[in-house]
């Protein structure tokens, strides 16, 4: 369904499975593009910078910069370290659930936390979609980043 919110067209896909996939498959470049801004055009020489340039060959062409300055390899190294950490967190919680890990709590139910709940959801498989290990790690990472953000705001 196509709606107009003011002068902006808004496309509403009522079925996530079929309509949204078809829309994203046939019109993906339209959705990944940045909105045009006359102010950004004037400030950044016709939107020739990285932040405001339209998606396409120009942005793809800039990928060599990350390889040249070593950012790609640094990111890959960091991703592996984070992945190992999150694997350890999940494994520790699985062992705790089986009673194999050292714990100050006498009962597992009293000590359940966010990760334990994710493991339980995965076991029960009641969400309507598969919660695999990578999805669990992604959810835990977002949760950790959220906690860090909230704590940093509390300090200010």
RANORNOR-V461284 format. One record per helix or strand of 3 or more residues. SS is the DSSP state (@ for helix, = for strand). FROM is the first residue (numbers start at 0). LEN is the number of residues. Records with the same first field share a line. If there is no record, write none. Layout:
BEGIN
SS->FROM-LEN ; FROM-LEN
END
This chain:
BEGIN
=->1-4 ; 7-4
@->18-8 ; 27-5 ; 37-6 ; 56-5 ; 62-6 ; 70-28 ; 107-4 ; 113-11 ; 132-23
END
